[in-house]
């Protein structure tokens, strides 16, 4: 499907084509080495290219939240054999099902992910993380679950509604524990609100409190929501 590492020109053309089918993005009608016959082929190409441009994950996740009814799932699956990494479609489906309340959207996602297997563990985005760098460490230790489920490492949560600042993506127990430990290392003491903020409020206050107690933090000053927590001496 994807023939080469996409250039800025190729990405601009991709955004132009995605905008034509209703995606919230802007591009330019520039030359590129692809002849796209339908929206499903375009989506397959965009999913492959998303590993080269994090903005595409936002665009695709938001597009599916609004437009999933307009996609022919059988036709999209037909392009899997030509894709470099069809599991990228599965990742987008995870972000869809995390936020949707429509059972039919869930059924669509189940069909599009059926038969796919996780890839060997690897970073989702190419050339985004420097070896041993802060972002690489966070991706490995605090990775978003929707990527991890399919063998990828990434900590970027896609924005699916910029006006409401609504994002998709969750953190599993391992990622939450690592986030909490990082906060304690950096601040020495934290409030429940600070931990929830670091998690982008993806868990309840009750779950956050359970996490705090699970790693052995104890109360240290303050009252009510201003209570601080630190490691026991």
Backbone torsions as a table, in degrees:
resi	resn	phi	psi	omega
1	UNK	NA	-68.6	176.7
2	UNK	-78.7	130.2	-172.4
3	UNK	-95.7	-24.2	-177.1
4	UNK	-161.8	169.2	174.7
5	UNK	-60.1	122.6	-174.8
6	UNK	-66.8	137.2	174.7
7	UNK	-86.2	172.5	175.4
8	UNK	-59.7	-37.7	178.2
9	UNK	-62.8	-44.2	179.6
10	UNK	-63.1	-41.5	180.0
11	UNK	-66.9	-39.4	176.6
12	UNK	-60.8	-41.2	178.2
13	UNK	-67.3	-39.4	178.2
14	UNK	-60.5	-45.6	178.3
15	UNK	-62.2	-36.8	176.8
16	UNK	-60.9	-46.2	-178.8
17	UNK	-68.0	-39.4	178.4
18	UNK	-64.4	-38.0	177.8
19	UNK	-62.1	-34.5	-179.9
20	UNK	-64.5	-26.6	179.5
21	UNK	-99.3	8.2	172.8
22	UNK	108.4	5.1	177.9
23	UNK	-75.0	150.5	179.3
24	UNK	-86.3	83.6	177.8
25	UNK	-161.2	167.3	-179.0
26	UNK	-133.1	135.0	177.7
27	UNK	-141.8	-162.7	-179.5
28	UNK	-132.5	145.2	179.2
29	UNK	-82.3	80.7	-179.9
30	UNK	-106.5	169.1	179.2
31	UNK	-73.1	146.6	175.4
32	UNK	-158.0	165.5	-171.4
33	UNK	-89.3	28.6	-176.0
34	UNK	-123.6	144.3	171.6
35	UNK	-118.8	107.2	-174.3
36	UNK	-100.0	127.2	-175.6
37	UNK	-94.2	-23.9	-175.9
38	UNK	-159.7	170.8	-174.8
39	UNK	-66.6	-31.4	180.0
40	UNK	-67.7	-39.2	175.8
41	UNK	-65.9	-37.8	177.7
42	UNK	-63.8	-42.3	179.4
43	UNK	-64.7	-41.4	178.4
44	UNK	-60.4	-44.1	177.9
45	UNK	-63.8	-42.3	-179.7
46	UNK	-63.4	-38.5	178.0
47	UNK	-64.1	-43.3	176.2
48	UNK	-61.2	-42.7	-178.6
49	UNK	-72.0	-18.5	-176.8
50	UNK	-62.1	-20.1	178.0
51	UNK	-74.6	-10.1	179.1
52	UNK	-106.9	-5.4	-177.7
53	UNK	-153.8	103.5	-177.6
54	UNK	-56.1	-26.6	-179.8
55	UNK	-61.9	-28.8	-178.5
56	UNK	-66.2	-31.2	177.2
57	UNK	-63.8	-42.5	175.7
58	UNK	-59.3	-49.2	-176.5
59	UNK	-62.0	-45.1	-177.5
60	UNK	-70.1	-41.9	178.9
61	UNK	-63.1	-45.0	179.5
62	UNK	-65.0	-39.4	179.9
63	UNK	-61.3	-46.2	-178.9
64	UNK	-66.9	-34.6	177.3
65	UNK	-59.1	-38.6	-178.2
66	UNK	-91.0	-34.6	-165.5
67	UNK	-117.9	13.9	-174.0
68	UNK	-58.7	-29.2	179.9
69	UNK	-66.0	-20.9	-176.2
70	UNK	-91.5	2.2	-178.1
71	UNK	-98.1	135.2	173.6
72	UNK	-89.1	103.5	-173.3
73	UNK	-64.3	-36.0	179.4
74	UNK	-65.7	-39.4	178.9
75	UNK	-66.9	-40.3	178.6
76	UNK	-64.0	-44.1	178.2
77	UNK	-60.9	-29.1	-180.0
78	UNK	-62.0	-20.5	179.9
79	UNK	-92.4	-4.3	-179.0
80	UNK	-56.5	-40.2	-175.8
81	UNK	-63.9	-20.4	179.7
82	UNK	-97.0	-7.6	-175.8
83	UNK	-84.6	149.8	173.6
84	UNK	-68.7	-42.9	-177.0
85	UNK	-142.4	85.4	179.3
86	UNK	-63.3	-16.3	177.0
87	UNK	-63.7	-15.8	175.1
88	UNK	-64.1	-33.4	174.8
89	UNK	-63.3	-40.8	-180.0
90	UNK	-62.1	-39.0	178.3
91	UNK	-62.3	-45.0	178.4
92	UNK	-61.4	-37.6	177.8
93	UNK	-65.1	-35.4	176.8
94	UNK	-62.4	-42.3	178.9
95	UNK	-66.6	-33.3	175.9
96	UNK	-65.2	-50.2	-175.2
97	UNK	-70.9	-21.1	177.4
98	UNK	-65.7	-30.1	-174.0
99	UNK	-112.3	-20.3	-174.7
100	UNK	-77.2	151.8	173.9
101	UNK	-113.3	6.7	-176.9
102	UNK	-96.5	119.1	-179.1
103	UNK	-61.5	-33.9	-179.3
104	UNK	-65.6	-34.2	176.1
105	UNK	-65.4	-37.6	177.8
106	UNK	-64.6	-41.8	178.3
107	UNK	-62.9	-39.6	176.8
108	UNK	-60.1	-46.6	-179.3
109	UNK	-62.8	-40.3	179.0
110	UNK	-62.4	-39.6	179.0
111	UNK	-67.0	-42.6	-177.3
112	UNK	-71.1	-20.8	-179.9
113	UNK	-101.4	-9.9	-177.9
114	UNK	-59.2	131.2	177.5
115	UNK	86.7	-14.2	177.6
116	UNK	-79.2	148.6	178.2
117	UNK	-121.9	149.8	178.1
118	UNK	-58.9	148.2	176.2
119	UNK	-78.7	160.8	170.0
120	UNK	-56.0	143.6	-173.3
121	UNK	-52.0	127.3	-177.1
122	UNK	-163.9	159.6	174.1
123	UNK	-67.3	142.0	177.6
124	UNK	-70.1	-46.7	-174.2
125	UNK	-94.5	131.8	176.3
126	UNK	-80.0	140.3	171.7
127	UNK	58.6	27.1	176.7
128	UNK	-102.4	-33.9	-175.8
129	UNK	-109.1	124.7	173.7
130	UNK	-78.8	143.9	-177.8
131	UNK	-59.2	124.5	-179.9
132	UNK	77.9	2.5	-179.1
133	UNK	-78.0	169.9	-176.8
134	UNK	-61.7	-44.8	-178.6
135	UNK	-66.4	-37.5	178.2
136	UNK	-63.9	-41.5	178.8
137	UNK	-64.2	-43.4	179.3
138	UNK	-65.3	-39.8	178.4
139	UNK	-61.4	-39.0	-178.6
140	UNK	-75.4	-38.8	-173.9
141	UNK	-96.7	-26.7	-174.7
142	UNK	-125.8	32.7	-175.3
143	UNK	-63.8	147.3	177.6
144	UNK	-71.5	134.8	-173.1
145	UNK	-58.4	-40.3	-176.3
146	UNK	-60.7	-28.7	171.6
147	UNK	-78.4	-46.0	-175.1
148	UNK	-59.8	-34.5	-178.9
149	UNK	-57.5	-28.3	-177.1
150	UNK	-110.0	18.0	172.8
151	UNK	91.5	6.8	-176.7
152	UNK	-103.4	155.2	174.0
153	UNK	-115.9	123.9	176.9
154	UNK	-167.5	146.9	-179.6
155	UNK	-115.4	6.2	-178.3
156	UNK	-87.6	122.3	176.9
157	UNK	-94.5	128.7	-176.6
158	UNK	-72.8	142.5	173.5
159	UNK	-84.8	122.7	-179.1
160	UNK	-110.8	-3.7	172.4
161	UNK	-155.9	99.1	-174.2
162	UNK	-67.7	-33.7	-179.0
163	UNK	-65.9	-41.7	-179.7
164	UNK	-92.6	-0.3	-178.0
165	UNK	55.9	38.1	-178.9
166	UNK	-89.3	129.4	-179.4
167	UNK	-121.6	160.3	174.8
168	UNK	-114.1	164.3	179.1
169	UNK	112.1	141.7	-177.0
170	UNK	-132.9	169.7	179.1
171	UNK	-120.3	131.4	177.9
172	UNK	-81.0	-178.8	-175.9
173	UNK	-58.7	-41.7	-178.2
174	UNK	-64.3	-47.2	-179.4
175	UNK	-63.2	-41.9	-179.3
176	UNK	-64.2	-40.2	179.0
177	UNK	-64.2	-41.2	179.4
178	UNK	-67.7	-38.2	176.3
179	UNK	-62.3	-44.3	-179.2
180	UNK	-64.1	-43.0	179.7
181	UNK	-65.5	-37.7	177.3
182	UNK	-62.8	-43.1	179.6
183	UNK	-61.5	-42.1	179.6
184	UNK	-65.9	-40.1	177.8
185	UNK	-62.5	-37.8	-176.8
186	UNK	-79.2	-41.0	-170.8
187	UNK	-108.1	-17.5	-177.3
188	UNK	73.5	-35.4	174.4
189	UNK	-145.8	146.1	-177.0
190	UNK	-139.6	161.6	172.5
191	UNK	-98.9	162.9	176.6
192	UNK	-59.5	-39.0	179.5
193	UNK	-62.7	-37.5	178.9
194	UNK	-65.6	-38.7	177.9
195	UNK	-67.3	-44.3	177.9
196	UNK	-60.4	-40.1	179.2
197	UNK	-63.7	-40.6	178.6
198	UNK	-64.6	-29.2	177.6
199	UNK	-87.4	3.9	-177.7
200	UNK	58.4	29.7	176.9
201	UNK	57.1	39.3	179.6
202	UNK	-88.2	-5.5	175.2
203	UNK	-128.6	165.6	178.9
204	UNK	-76.5	163.1	175.9
205	UNK	-61.0	-36.5	179.9
206	UNK	-63.4	-44.5	178.9
207	UNK	-65.7	-39.2	178.6
208	UNK	-62.3	-40.3	178.7
209	UNK	-65.5	-39.1	176.9
210	UNK	-63.0	-40.1	178.2
211	UNK	-61.6	-45.0	-178.7
212	UNK	-60.6	-44.7	-179.4
213	UNK	-70.8	-30.8	-175.8
214	UNK	-65.4	-28.3	-179.9
215	UNK	-97.2	8.2	172.5
216	UNK	89.0	19.9	176.6
217	UNK	-75.3	148.9	178.9
218	UNK	-125.2	157.3	179.3
219	UNK	-65.5	143.1	-179.0
220	UNK	-146.9	86.3	176.3
221	UNK	80.2	166.0	179.4
222	UNK	80.3	175.2	179.7
223	UNK	-147.2	152.6	179.1
224	UNK	61.3	-132.5	-178.9
225	UNK	-75.7	-7.7	179.4
226	UNK	-91.4	3.0	179.7
227	UNK	-59.5	136.5	176.2
228	UNK	-103.5	149.7	179.9
229	UNK	-124.8	140.5	177.4
230	UNK	-145.8	168.8	178.0
231	UNK	-69.1	143.7	176.5
232	UNK	-65.4	145.7	-179.4
233	UNK	-63.3	NA	NA
